Amino acid sequence: MTEQPRPPVARRGRISRAAPLLGAAARTAGEAVVASLRGGRGAEFHGRAAERYAQRLGRSKGVLMKAGQLMSFAGFGPAMEGEYAHVYRAALSRLQDDAPPMPYPMAAGMVAVELGAPPEELFAAFDREPLAAASIGQVHAATLRDGRRVAVKIQYPGVEEAIRADLSNTELLVSFFSLARSMIPSMTRMDMRALAREAAERIGEELDYRAEAAHQAEFAEIYRGHPFIRVPDVVPELCSDRVLTMELAEGMRWSRALTADAGLRDRWGEAVYRFTLGSLRRLGLFHADPHPGNYLFHEDGTVTFLDFGCVKRFAPHQIRQIRAMVTAAVDDDPAAFAGALHDAGLVTSDGDGAPGPADLLAWFRATLHSVVGPQPHTYGPEQSARTMQTAFSVSGEHGPVLRRVSLPPDFLFLTRIEMGMNAVLGELRCTGPWLDVLNEWDRNGPPATPYGELDQTFWKERHDGRSIS
């Protein structure tokens, strides 16, 4: 057997990874970029600064690049302000698709260490150039001995140790997220430490490729044969803690999908909506990373879903609580909503100063703009940003409610995922009868669209109408 190369080790020191992001006089990344925004220079200067910033994030890998991805969607990007904000949004958006890759010898070394042999012995063919490089690992196309084309995701050597070390120090992410707070005025009172803790928890979960393989295999089996939702199969014998091999999926990436015609974007948006919220309602499962880089779009209106490193499970009683709250909000019923909220344990206390049922309902409805307004509804990035700024800002109109509502981790997680999905649909600018789609699950309504008819038939024939509640 060929001698197994030892993969190089990533630079581990917090300072070494943070250094590319720090400016003169020990400025944080946010301070450095905000200083450039306020520097009074022209578009050319800001264009170069934004490109340099994105490149430095890409080289940092791991925690800081993942944080940059978080800022490029889920409401942050559309909410950035300032004359040159668009150039920074464009630069950050590049993190959604690709990052600077590791050299092939390093990738091959990781495969050899993890799977016991180099790629040339395990695969009939293995592309030296990666298909994509992201924050924690990169993906290479390969061919199995039986002729199947596969994608091999390889974690960067040493990145787990580096990330674990970074995650033990919340200050690194707190400093980074100060960029969002500086560039989005209405978020000046957002709790940066809470945001950093949430990001750290999710990033930590994505390091275990065996767990990801199990999640993906579960989703692939559930959605096998679905008419418009695709999940690639996993090749378990070629998976390990840091290598994941799956069926190769090819399709249109995010930047190109945004240029497609409106009808196709509507169908893609509905597929994302039905997969994200439909999996929750039917299965108690959330594909918990609604990131544009995790979708592949196809000309026939189907969507392939990737990256199952972070999957959230909800118990049947939690799904019933979610349905009760959403139904009361859609019906504009303050008493029913307040009761559902109390039953779920989401209100800290009653008494003096506690928000009344009407205040609670107004806050929650502000997060449900796609189903409480006129139908059909068109998602847009401006509305997603406005929701982010108003519904979740303690200094905004719903501040008194937010200060008295206690969101347990499970529901905080759900809110973040739904906001991420809204941001994706907002960028797609897709239109649909979202309330009628929601009623399919929550009120046993009839299929709202042709996709609804196909979806309902699939669940009846494939899973006998499977639902956890």
Secondary structure, 3 states (H helix, E strand, C coil): CCCCCCCCCCCCCHHHHHHHHCCHHHCCHHHHHHHHHCCCCCHHHHHHHHHHHHHHHHHHCHHHHHHHHHHCCCCHHHHCCCCCHHHHHHHHHHHHCCCCCCCHHHHHHHHHHHHCCCHHHHCCEECCCCCEECCCEEEEEEECCCCCEEEEEEECCCHHHHHHHHHCCCHHHHHHHHHHHHHCHHHCCCCHHHHHHHHHHHHHHCCCHHHHHHHHHHHHHHCCCCCCEECCCECHHHCCCCEEEEECCCCECHHHHCCCCHHHHHHHHHHHHHHHHHHHHHHCEEECCCCHHHEEECCCCCEEECCCCCEEECCHHHHHHHHHHHHHHHCCCHHHHHHHHHHCCCECCCCCCCCCHHHHHHHHHCCCHHHHCCCCEECCHHHHHHHHHHHCCCCCCCHHHHCCECCCHHHHHHHHHHHHHHHHHHHHCCEECHHHHHHHHHCCCCCCCHHHHHHHHHHHHHHCCCCCC
